[in-house]
Amino acid sequence: MLPIALYTAEQVRDMDRCAIQDHGIAGYTLMERAGAASLLVLRAQWPSARVITVVCGPGNNGGDGYVVARLAQEAGLGVRVVAATDPKALKGDAARAWQDWQACGIPLAADAAEALQGTDVIVDALLGTGLGRPVEGGMAELIEAMNASAVPLLALDIPSGLNADTGAVMGCAIEAQATVTFIGLKQGLFTGSGPEQCGRIHYSDLDVPAAVHQSQVPGAWRRDEDSLRCLGPRRRGAHKGHFGHVLVVGGDAGMPGAVRLAAEAAARVGAGLVSVATHPAHAALIPMARPELMCHGIENASDLDALLDSASVVAVGPGLGQGAWARALWQRVSQWGVLWWWTPMP
């Protein structure tokens, strides 16, 4: 089962440093563990695979790839390795991984296009979580060739070309059937285009101590069906006043949809009372479809005060817009302190 905590790429890099510097785990040890975990996933998901092609990039993600190639070779698989950049330029642990692969005595594939054909699985070890600009040039061409190969793709840590924080495709990205990610789950695996690019997500904490994860406060939390089963049975004598009051602020003129959906979602997940503070033009319309929502037409920002006084949680932003009315409401809510910021205005 996957953890529910999600982290930014920088947070995961900090955890990696914590494991190395504070807990004495060598960086190359972590790289070997990542390679071993990846090979286990590959053999479990594609047990009939006999030949694999590992495409390695210029950094530690490429180093992970060279470890996978070496371990697969030792396990008796046929292995082809494509180097996207000159491996002699690698540094640190990635350079050591390349040197250990070299010791196997098997040369790099001379032709990338040929190496991508007639193989059972392609391992994407091109680009890691540090990608900061769109992929272009020869790297983009290689990613497109891998996607077009009709061969299953396993991505190491994150599909190359996917932003680890936002899930945005940076020009182009690997379309993996499976992704094995390490130490901490990255936000971008589950947001934006992440789920579509990653395929099935596998996770290994690389056996780092729990203190490594405790060193960071997650940037977000993943919620699945099991984790949403958090509402215990309610007493028979309970009433809606016992379960909190959510106030949703938004919906400028002509934009009632988002604020209604947000309020409806709050009611569905267990809020006792849900109020909507919206443009007066919508105040009578929303209850016609959802009578359980208490709607208030807000002319002036001061009209929010009584609602804010009674709210347990405030969500502000859906359909709010950027006009004078929206800015006045935003500023008023900001003065009161909001527990849930929805979509910050510029």
Residue pairs with C-beta under 8 A, 6 or more apart in sequence:
1 226
2 185
2 201
2 203
2 222
2 224
3 184
3 185
3 203
3 222
4 221
4 222
4 223
4 224
4 227
5 184
5 185
5 213
5 218
5 221
5 222
6 184
6 185
6 186
6 187
6 189
6 190
6 218
6 219
6 220
6 221
6 222
7 15
7 184
7 185
7 186
7 187
7 216
7 218
7 219
8 164
8 165
8 186
8 187
8 219
9 129
9 130
9 164
9 165
9 186
9 188
11 184
11 216
11 219
12 129
12 164
12 183
12 184
12 186
13 129
13 130
14 215
14 216
15 183
15 184
15 208
15 212
15 213
15 215
15 216
16 27
16 30
16 183
18 211
18 212
18 215
19 25
19 30
19 183
19 206
19 208
19 209
19 212
20 26
20 27
20 30
22 211
22 212
22 215
23 208
23 209
23 211
23 212
25 208
27 92
27 93
28 93
28 96
28 97
30 182
30 183
30 206
30 208
31 60
31 63
31 64
31 67
31 93
31 94
31 97
32 67
33 204
33 206
33 207
34 64
34 67
34 156
34 157
34 182
34 204
34 206
35 64
35 66
35 67
35 68
35 70
35 71
35 97
36 67
36 71
37 180
37 182
37 202
37 204
37 206
38 64
38 68
38 123
38 154
38 156
38 180
39 68
39 71
39 72
39 75
41 154
41 178
41 180
41 202
42 49
42 52
42 68
42 72
42 121
42 123
42 154
43 49
43 75
45 152
45 154
45 177
45 178
45 200
46 120
46 121
46 152
48 120
49 77
49 120
49 121
50 77
50 78
50 120
51 77
51 78
51 79
51 80
51 118
51 119
51 120
52 69
52 72
52 77
52 78
52 79
52 80
52 119
52 120
52 121
52 122
52 123
53 79
53 80
53 81
53 82
53 109
53 115
53 116
53 119
53 121
53 122
53 123
53 151
54 65
54 66
54 68
54 69
54 72
54 79
54 80
54 81
54 82
54 122
54 123
54 125
55 65
55 81
55 82
55 84
55 112
55 122
55 123
55 124
55 125
55 126
55 142
55 146
56 62
56 63
56 65
56 66
56 69
56 81
56 82
56 83
56 84
56 87
56 98
56 125
56 126
57 65
57 84
57 85
57 125
57 126
57 127
57 128
57 139
57 160
58 84
58 85
58 89
58 90
59 90
59 94
59 127
59 128
59 130
60 92
60 93
60 94
60 128
61 125
61 126
61 127
61 128
61 129
61 156
61 157
61 160
62 83
62 84
62 85
62 87
62 90
62 94
62 97
62 98
62 125
62 126
63 90
63 93
63 94
63 95
63 96
63 97
63 98
63 125
64 97
64 125
64 156
64 157
65 81
65 123
65 125
65 156
66 81
66 87
66 94
66 97
66 98
66 100
66 101
66 125
67 97
67 100
67 101
68 123
68 125
68 156
69 79
69 81
69 101
69 104
69 123
70 97
70 100
70 101
70 104
72 79
73 79
73 104
73 106
74 104
79 106
80 109
80 115
80 119
81 101
81 106
81 108
81 109
82 108
82 109
82 112
82 115
82 116
82 142
83 108
84 126
84 138
84 139
84 142
87 95
87 98
87 108
90 97
90 98
109 115
112 142
112 145
113 145
116 122
116 145
116 146
116 149
116 151
117 149
119 151
120 151
120 152
121 151
121 152
121 153
121 154
122 146
122 149
122 151
122 152
122 153
122 154
123 153
123 154
123 156
124 146
124 153
124 154
124 155
124 156
124 159
124 160
124 174
124 176
125 156
126 139
126 142
126 143
126 160
126 174
127 135
127 139
127 160
127 161
128 157
128 158
129 157
129 158
129 164
129 186
130 164
131 160
131 161
131 162
131 163
131 164
131 170
133 170
134 170
134 171
135 143
135 160
135 161
135 170
135 171
135 172
135 173
136 171
139 160
140 161
140 171
140 172
143 160
143 161
143 172
143 173
143 174
144 172
146 153
146 174
147 153
147 172
147 174
147 175
152 177
152 178
153 159
153 174
153 175
153 176
153 177
153 178
153 199
154 176
154 177
154 178
154 179
154 180
155 174
155 176
155 178
155 179
155 180
155 198
155 199
156 179
156 180
157 179
157 180
157 181
157 182
157 186
158 164
158 179
158 181
158 186
158 188
158 189
158 198
159 173
159 174
159 175
159 176
159 179
159 197
159 198
160 173
160 174
161 169
161 170
161 171
161 172
161 173
161 174
161 197
162 168
162 169
162 170
162 173
162 174
162 188
162 189
162 193
162 194
162 197
162 198
163 169
163 170
163 188
163 192
164 186
164 187
164 188
164 189
165 186
165 187
165 188
166 187
166 188
166 191
166 192
167 187
167 188
167 189
167 190
167 191
167 192
167 193
167 194
167 195
167 197
168 188
168 192
168 193
169 192
169 193
169 197
173 193
173 197
174 197
175 196
175 197
175 199
176 197
176 198
176 199
177 199
177 200
178 198
178 199
178 200
178 201
178 202
179 189
179 198
179 199
179 200
179 201
179 202
180 201
180 202
180 203
180 204
181 189
181 201
181 202
181 203
181 204
182 203
182 204
182 205
182 206
183 205
183 206
183 208
183 212
184 205
184 213
184 216
185 201
185 203
185 222
187 219
187 220
188 194
189 195
189 198
189 201
190 222
205 213
228 269
231 270
234 242
234 243
239 272
240 272
240 273
241 272
241 273
242 272
243 270
243 271
243 272
243 273
244 271
244 272
244 273
244 312
244 313
245 271
245 272
245 273
245 274
245 275
245 310
245 311
245 312
245 313
246 263
246 266
246 267
246 271
246 273
246 274
246 275
246 311
246 312
246 313
246 314
246 315
247 275
247 276
247 277
247 307
247 308
247 310
247 311
247 313
247 314
247 315
248 259
248 262
248 263
248 266
248 274
248 275
248 276
248 277
248 314
248 315
248 316
248 318
249 259
249 277
249 278
249 298
249 304
249 314
249 315
249 316
249 317
249 320
249 329
249 333
250 258
250 259
250 262
250 277
250 278
250 315
250 316
250 317
250 318
250 319
250 320
250 342
251 257
251 258
251 259
251 260
251 276
251 278
251 279
251 282
251 318
251 319
251 320
252 279
252 319
252 320
252 321
252 323
252 325
252 326
253 279
253 281
253 282
253 325
254 281
255 319
255 321
256 278
256 279
256 281
256 282
256 285
256 286
256 319
257 319
258 318
258 319
259 276
259 278
259 282
259 286
259 318
259 319
259 320
260 276
260 286
260 289
260 290
260 293
261 318
262 315
262 318
262 342
263 274
263 275
263 276
263 286
263 290
263 293
264 290
264 293
266 274
266 315
267 274
267 290
267 292
267 293
271 313
273 294
274 292
274 293
274 294
275 293
275 294
275 295
275 296
275 307
275 310
275 311
276 286
276 293
276 294
276 295
276 296
277 296
277 298
277 303
277 304
277 307
277 329
278 286
278 295
278 296
278 297
278 298
278 319
279 297
279 298
279 325
280 297
280 298
280 299
281 297
282 295
282 297
283 295
283 296
283 297
284 295
284 297
286 293
286 295
287 293
287 294
287 295
296 303
296 307
298 304
298 329
300 328
301 328
301 329
301 331
301 332
302 332
304 329
304 332
304 333
305 332
308 314
308 332
308 333
308 336
312 339
313 339
313 340
314 333
314 336
314 338
314 339
314 340
315 338
315 340
315 342
316 329
316 330
316 333
316 338
316 340
316 341
316 342
317 341
317 342
317 343
317 344
317 345
318 342
318 343
320 326
320 329
320 330
320 343
320 345
322 345
322 346
326 345
327 345
330 345
